[in-house]
Amino acid sequence: MFWWVRQVTLTLVGCFFLAFGIQLLISAYRLKDPFWFVMTFFASNLIILISAALLVGFIVRMVSSRKSSDNNIKEG
């Protein structure tokens, strides 16, 4: 039970950082200074990339755990 709560919490945190990265990307286009635009643009893309990769990992781990538990129930 604790494992599921932890995975769901990590997934929600990943979703938050994904949304934060998208908001940061949108706000980067409102900047006037080219240097700050480039820095904010690449920072937001890094946040989006890392949080999306972690989200995919958490979701794959939860799905594979659910499938293996379903297989154990069917076999036993």
N, C-alpha and C positions, 0 to 999 in steps of 0.2 A: 504493500500500500504506500509506504514512504517513497519507494522508487517512482511510482506513478506521479505522486504529488511533486516530487523533485523534477521529473521530466516535463510535466505540464508547466511548472513555474519557469523552468529554463526556456521553454518554447514561448511563453508569454513575454519574457525578457527579450528574447530574440526578435519577437514581433515589434516590441517597443523600439528597439534600436534600428530595426528596418524602417519603421515609420519615421523615426528621428532622422535617419540618413536621407530619406526622400524629402523631408521638410528642409533639411540643410541644403540639398541639391537645388530645390526650388528657390530658396532664398539666395543661393549663390548667383543666380541669374539677375537678381535685383541690385547687385553691387556695381558701383561705378569704377572702382579702381581695378585695373586688369590683374595686378599682382594678387590682391585679395580674392578676386574671382578664381584664379587658377588654384590658389591654395585651398580655398573652400570647396571648389569643385572636386579636386582629387581627394580631399579628406572625406567628403561625403560619399564618394564612390568607394573608398576603402571601408567605411562603416557599412555601407550597403552590402559589399562583397562578403565581408566577414560575417555579418549577421545572417545573411542568406545561406551561407555555407553551414553555419552552426544550426540554423533552422532545419535545413535538409537533413543534417545528421541526426538531430533529435527526433524528427518525424520518422525517419527510416528506422531508428532504434526502437521507437515505440511500436511501429507497425510490425517489425520482425519479432519483437517480444510478444505481441498479441497473437501473431500467427503461430509461434512455437507453443504458446500456452494452449491455443485451440487444438493443435495437433496432439499435445499431451493429453488433453481431455478426451479426444476421440479415440486415442489408442488405449487409454487406461480406463 
